[in-house]
Amino acid sequence: MIRQNTPIAALAAVVALTGTALTANPAENAAQLAHDRYLAAINANDPVAFLATVTEDVVFIAPNAPAIVGKAKLEPWVRGYFDAVETSWEKTSLEFVVAGDWAFERYSYKAADQPRGGGDVSVETGNGINIYRLGADNVWRVARDVWATDGLALADVTVFGAGTCIGASGPC
């Protein structure tokens, strides 16, 4: 019998609510639940909850923007984002690998941002990689989040003003 205050009961409750599939590896299960906590914090549009899901030395690489390094630098960015829009993200884990105190996830996403002052909803799709690290407190957090939009195709990108690329594997 599982008592309600055990870690297993808590894990089972989270799985029931999030739909995350359990594996035979408890470390992998705990790491994958970090994905669910991260996504829930984003969708809550709550900067405090969001910042609790990232490491102090987090690196955030958003499309068409310089990298943001460290939680202290990320905080004003995420507060500005949540103040400007009500966001809703779907992040689908496509691959998840746990290696010791690190975990690597490849994901696809769909994000919908509704401006808080009114206006049209902006919808974006893309893919990315999250890297998680197990903390000294035994909690998995996002250490790196890098993503790209499905915007321009590689064939549409001009490189060094010298023309366009010819297909995904062609020369530029």
BELWOMO-V285834 format. One record per residue. N is the residue number from 1. RES is the residue in one letter. SS is DSSP state (2 for helix, 1 for strand, 0 for the rest). PSI is psi in whole degrees, 0 to 359 (999 if undefined). D_FIRST is the distance of its C-alpha to the first C-alpha in Angstrom with 1 decimal. Layout:
BEGIN
<<N RES SS PSI D_FIRST> <N RES SS PSI D_FIRST>>
END
This chain:
BEGIN
<<1 M 0 134 0.0> <2 I 0 123 3.8> <3 R 0 147 6.4> <4 Q 0 341 9.5> <5 N 0 11 11.8> <6 T 0 155 10.7> <7 P 2 326 13.1> <8 I 2 319 10.9> <9 A 2 319 10.1> <10 A 2 317 13.8> <11 L 2 316 14.8> <12 A 2 322 13.1> <13 A 2 317 14.9> <14 V 2 317 18.1> <15 V 2 317 18.0> <16 A 2 323 17.6> <17 L 2 328 20.6> <18 T 2 338 22.7> <19 G 0 6 22.3> <20 T 0 131 22.2> <21 A 0 134 21.1> <22 L 0 146 18.7> <23 T 0 179 20.2> <24 A 0 353 19.1> <25 N 0 109 20.6> <26 P 2 324 18.6> <27 A 2 319 22.1> <28 E 2 319 23.4> <29 N 2 314 20.6> <30 A 2 319 21.3> <31 A 2 317 25.0> <32 Q 2 330 24.9> <33 L 2 338 23.1> <34 A 2 325 26.2> <35 H 2 314 28.2> <36 D 2 319 26.2> <37 R 2 318 26.7> <38 Y 2 311 30.4> <39 L 2 320 31.0> <40 A 2 321 29.5> <41 A 2 321 31.7> <42 I 2 310 34.7> <43 N 2 342 34.1> <44 A 0 349 33.6> <45 N 0 40 37.1> <46 D 0 105 36.0> <47 P 2 327 37.8> <48 V 2 313 35.7> <49 A 2 319 32.4> <50 F 2 311 34.2> <51 L 2 336 35.6> <52 A 0 344 32.2> <53 T 0 3 31.2> <54 V 1 157 34.2> <55 T 1 163 35.4> <56 E 1 327 38.4> <57 D 1 27 40.5> <58 V 1 146 39.5> <59 V 1 125 42.2> <60 F 1 118 42.5> <61 I 1 101 45.0> <62 A 0 157 45.7> <63 P 0 139 48.3> <64 N 0 35 51.9> <65 A 0 153 51.1> <66 P 0 155 51.3> <67 A 0 145 48.2> <68 I 1 121 46.4> <69 V 1 120 45.3> <70 G 0 144 43.1> <71 K 2 322 41.0> <72 A 2 325 43.9> <73 K 2 330 46.1> <74 L 2 328 43.4> <75 E 2 309 42.7> <76 P 2 327 46.1> <77 W 2 311 45.8> <78 V 2 324 42.4> <79 R 2 317 43.5> <80 G 2 319 46.6> <81 Y 2 309 44.8> <82 F 2 332 42.4> <83 D 2 327 45.4> <84 A 2 324 47.5> <85 V 1 157 45.1> <86 E 1 116 42.0> <87 T 1 152 40.3> <88 S 1 120 37.7> <89 W 1 141 36.6> <90 E 1 119 34.8> <91 K 1 116 34.0> <92 T 1 118 32.9> <93 S 1 123 31.6> <94 L 1 335 33.7> <95 E 1 137 32.9> <96 F 1 121 30.5> <97 V 1 129 30.9> <98 V 1 128 29.2> <99 A 1 94 31.4> <100 G 0 235 30.3> <101 D 0 10 30.4> <102 W 1 148 32.1> <103 A 1 146 31.1> <104 F 1 132 33.6> <105 E 1 132 33.3> <106 R 1 133 36.0> <107 Y 1 161 35.8> <108 S 1 158 37.9> <109 Y 1 160 38.3> <110 K 1 124 39.9> <111 A 1 136 40.7> <112 A 1 121 42.3> <113 D 1 121 44.1> <114 Q 1 115 45.6> <115 P 1 135 48.3> <116 R 0 333 47.6> <117 G 0 6 51.3> <118 G 0 165 51.3> <119 G 0 181 52.4> <120 D 0 147 51.1> <121 V 1 133 47.6> <122 S 1 126 47.9> <123 V 1 134 45.7> <124 E 1 143 45.3> <125 T 1 159 43.6> <126 G 1 201 43.2> <127 N 1 163 41.1> <128 G 1 182 40.0> <129 I 1 128 38.2> <130 N 1 139 35.7> <131 I 1 125 35.1> <132 Y 1 151 32.1> <133 R 1 139 31.9> <134 L 1 124 29.1> <135 G 0 168 30.1> <136 A 0 336 30.2> <137 D 0 7 27.5> <138 N 0 27 25.2> <139 V 0 131 25.7> <140 W 1 135 27.3> <141 R 1 160 30.4> <142 V 1 124 33.3> <143 A 1 332 36.2> <144 R 1 136 38.5> <145 D 1 117 38.9> <146 V 1 127 41.9> <147 W 1 159 42.7> <148 A 1 145 45.6> <149 T 1 162 46.7> <150 D 0 20 47.7> <151 G 0 250 51.1> <152 L 0 138 54.1> <153 A 0 154 54.1> <154 L 2 324 55.2> <155 A 2 343 58.4> <156 D 2 355 59.3> <157 V 0 127 59.1> <158 T 1 131 62.4> <159 V 0 122 62.5> <160 F 0 29 65.0> <161 G 0 15 67.2> <162 A 0 18 68.3> <163 G 0 192 67.0> <164 T 1 159 63.8> <165 C 0 151 61.4> <166 I 0 92 61.9> <167 G 0 173 58.5> <168 A 0 332 55.3> <169 S 0 1 56.7> <170 G 0 170 60.4> <171 P 0 159 62.5> <172 C 0 999 63.0>>
END
